[in-house]
Amino acid sequence: PERTLAEIARCFRPGARLAWSAWCPGGWPGAWRRLLGAALDRPPRPFPVEFGVEAAARSAMTSAGFVDVTVEHHVATWRAIDVAGLVDEIVAAAGGLRPLRDLAESTGRWPQGEAVLHADSHHRSRSDDSGVAIDDHLLVIAGHLP
């Protein structure tokens, strides 16, 4: 990520603005990758959450030459009718989970993987007007080049 930010800064014109987001540590994205990896006996690489820490995100931006860096905390909410739908929707949409699901399906281990995600969802989700919801925290980081 640091090299990517440096390359973006190199390619941008003075005054250009950059905004990006990063998941914060401790949420379901990293946990679900670990759970699916364990179900496959193939722990995945750690979920990249280092820039989900405000100080690290701010430092990466300033090191790449961006100024007036802002970091905003946000909550992203996923909703579905039930936990099964929530798991299906999130796994289908999350780039880091789709390949693990595909591998689990091809090896016949998806039922075990799906079961551990359902169990984790019961702990992380809450009821709301549409059925169930699961929240996760992320940062939105922005800055511009002088």
C-alpha positions as CSV (number, residue, x, y, z in Angstrom):
1,P,0.0,0.0,0.0
2,E,2.8,2.5,0.7
3,R,4.3,1.9,-2.8
4,T,0.8,2.3,-4.3
5,L,0.3,5.7,-2.6
6,A,3.8,6.8,-3.6
7,E,3.0,5.9,-7.3
8,I,-0.3,7.7,-7.1
9,A,1.3,10.8,-5.8
10,R,4.0,10.6,-8.6
11,C,1.2,10.4,-11.2
12,F,-1.1,13.0,-9.8
13,R,-0.8,16.7,-10.7
14,P,-0.3,19.3,-7.9
15,G,-3.6,20.0,-6.2
16,A,-5.0,16.6,-7.1
17,R,-7.1,15.0,-4.3
18,L,-7.2,11.4,-3.3
19,A,-9.7,9.6,-1.1
20,W,-9.8,5.9,-0.2
21,S,-11.1,3.7,2.5
22,A,-9.8,0.9,4.7
23,W,-11.4,-1.6,7.0
24,C,-10.5,-1.3,10.7
25,P,-8.9,-4.3,12.6
26,G,-11.1,-6.6,14.5
27,G,-14.2,-6.8,12.3
28,W,-15.8,-9.6,10.4
29,P,-13.8,-9.3,7.1
30,G,-10.6,-10.5,8.7
31,A,-12.4,-12.9,11.0
32,W,-14.3,-14.5,8.2
33,R,-11.1,-15.0,6.1
34,R,-9.5,-16.7,9.1
35,L,-12.6,-18.9,9.7
36,L,-12.9,-20.0,6.0
37,G,-9.1,-20.6,5.8
38,A,-9.3,-22.8,8.9
39,A,-12.2,-24.8,7.4
40,L,-10.0,-25.3,4.3
41,D,-6.9,-26.1,6.3
42,R,-5.3,-23.3,4.4
43,P,-5.1,-20.1,6.5
44,P,-5.2,-17.2,4.1
45,R,-2.8,-14.3,4.3
46,P,-3.8,-11.8,7.0
47,F,-6.5,-9.3,6.0
48,P,-4.8,-6.0,5.2
49,V,-6.0,-3.8,8.1
50,E,-2.9,-1.9,8.9
51,F,-4.3,1.2,7.2
52,G,-7.5,0.8,9.1
53,V,-5.6,2.4,12.0
54,E,-5.9,6.2,11.9
55,A,-2.2,6.9,12.7
56,A,-1.0,4.4,10.1
57,A,-3.3,5.8,7.4
58,R,-2.4,9.4,8.1
59,S,1.3,8.5,8.1
60,A,1.1,6.7,4.8
61,M,-0.6,9.6,3.2
62,T,1.9,12.2,4.5
63,S,4.9,10.0,3.6
64,A,3.6,9.9,0.1
65,G,3.5,13.7,0.0
66,F,-0.2,14.3,0.6
67,V,-1.2,17.3,2.8
68,D,-4.4,18.4,4.6
69,V,-5.0,14.7,5.3
70,T,-8.3,13.9,6.9
71,V,-9.4,10.6,8.4
72,E,-13.1,10.0,9.1
73,H,-14.5,7.0,11.0
74,H,-17.6,5.4,9.4
75,V,-19.7,2.3,10.0
76,A,-20.8,0.1,7.0
77,T,-23.9,-1.9,7.6
78,W,-24.9,-5.0,5.6
79,R,-28.6,-6.1,5.9
80,A,-30.5,-9.2,4.9
81,I,-33.7,-11.1,5.8
82,D,-31.8,-13.7,7.9
83,V,-28.3,-14.8,8.8
84,A,-28.1,-17.3,5.8
85,G,-28.9,-14.4,3.5
86,L,-26.4,-12.2,5.2
87,V,-23.6,-14.7,4.8
88,D,-24.6,-15.3,1.1
89,E,-24.7,-11.6,0.3
90,I,-21.4,-10.7,2.0
91,V,-19.4,-13.7,0.7
92,A,-20.7,-12.9,-2.8
93,A,-19.7,-9.3,-2.5
94,A,-16.4,-9.4,-0.6
95,G,-13.5,-9.9,-2.9
96,G,-11.3,-11.5,-0.3
97,L,-14.0,-14.1,0.6
98,R,-15.2,-15.2,-2.9
99,P,-12.1,-17.1,-3.8
100,L,-12.1,-18.9,-0.5
101,R,-15.8,-19.8,-1.0
102,D,-15.0,-21.1,-4.5
103,L,-12.1,-23.2,-3.2
104,A,-14.3,-24.5,-0.4
105,E,-17.0,-25.4,-2.9
106,S,-14.5,-27.2,-5.2
107,T,-13.2,-29.3,-2.4
108,G,-16.6,-30.1,-0.8
109,R,-15.8,-28.1,2.3
110,W,-18.3,-25.2,1.8
111,P,-20.9,-26.7,4.2
112,Q,-18.3,-26.5,7.0
113,G,-17.2,-23.1,6.0
114,E,-20.7,-21.8,5.7
115,A,-21.6,-23.2,9.1
116,V,-18.8,-21.4,10.9
117,L,-19.7,-18.1,9.1
118,H,-23.4,-18.6,10.2
119,A,-22.2,-19.2,13.8
120,D,-20.0,-16.1,13.7
121,S,-22.8,-14.0,12.2
122,H,-25.1,-14.9,15.0
123,H,-22.6,-13.3,17.4
124,R,-21.9,-10.3,15.3
125,S,-25.3,-9.5,13.8
126,R,-28.3,-7.6,15.3
127,S,-31.9,-7.6,14.5
128,D,-33.3,-4.6,12.6
129,D,-36.4,-3.6,10.6
130,S,-35.2,-5.6,7.5
131,G,-34.3,-8.7,9.4
132,V,-30.6,-8.8,10.5
133,A,-27.7,-6.5,10.1
134,I,-24.0,-6.7,10.6
135,D,-21.8,-3.6,11.1
136,D,-18.1,-3.0,10.5
137,H,-15.9,0.0,11.0
138,L,-13.9,1.6,8.3
139,L,-11.8,4.8,7.8
140,V,-12.2,7.2,4.9
141,I,-8.9,8.9,4.3
142,A,-8.4,11.9,2.0
143,G,-5.7,14.4,1.2
144,H,-4.3,16.4,-1.7
145,L,-0.9,17.1,-3.2
146,P,0.5,20.6,-2.7
